């Protein structure tokens, strides 16, 4: 009762609404029709691609003129689904679906089939990663005059290339003396990007990885000049998966030859722990956590409210550091790792 008394009528009403709807808002389910009911687990979803020629719950998407092979998929916090892969006639390719399975008309190229294409890039299994600010990363293999190198591309939330990353939106890194092929990607809590794969030394292939700064430059403190190469055997070794431990150590898993057969091989790389984030419940930065400001802002964001409406009608203390939506969103994205649309 004490907590309730400390809130204004409007704040309390929003808190009640938040308690009832926060699960759907956070999970991106608010757009599902109110009459939607759960079906038998494992049955096709009648609210996905409703009206599809194949029947609800199923889609076929022609991205390129011939073969299209998706290899990576993620669900965004707002419920939209991003799918990326390799289209041999085009290169790296991606498309995005709305929560109901329709195409996101605001994504990538204009037209009835929104897509993102990265031409002249070959990788049969590109990796995909979503960043806290809604931008996303794609890995690929870029050909130079002699061989193939690691490539990383960054796109804005609308599917257009982010020209502020690397050189006009991409970065290319030679690691071995012959072909280098990325197979896995992870984004650290501090924003650095780890890309791992298989690198050929001219005789055989080894585990390899590169770490990039958030702006696309190599992180020189990682390995040797931002790169590591690890040989398990005198035959071909290759990375297929990567993960980051909470203490910041990097794990790479793949195959290596032991005797006459390939076996599971795992390597772990050391580094100092991730910096402790300065994220707290003090959203507006006045050194206090107040129900009438910080908690109210958090409740509105959880309900899916964005823009100036998040701070509408709130009276901030004099010493508040963040009073506008732009300031608050920037803090939550960069410091707390939240994914929030502008």
Buried (B, 14 or more C-beta within 10 A) or exposed (E): EEEEEEBEEEBBEBBEBBEEBBEBBBEBBBBBEEEEEEEEEEEEBEBBBBEBEEEBBEBEEEBBEEEBBBBBEEBBBBBBBBBBBBBBEBBBBBBBBBBBBBBBEEBBEEEEEBBBBBEEBBBEBBBBBBBBBBBBBBBBBBBEEEBBBBBBBBBBBBBEBBEEBBEEBBBBBBBBEBBBBBBBBBBBBEBBBBBBBBBBBEEBBBBBBBBBBBEBEBBEEBBEEBBBBBBBBEBBBBBBEBEBEEEBBBBBBBBBBEEEEBEEBEBEBEBEEBEEEEBEEBBBBBEEBBBBBBBBBBBBBBBBBBEEEBBEEBEBBEEBEBBEBEBBBBBBBBEBBBBBEE
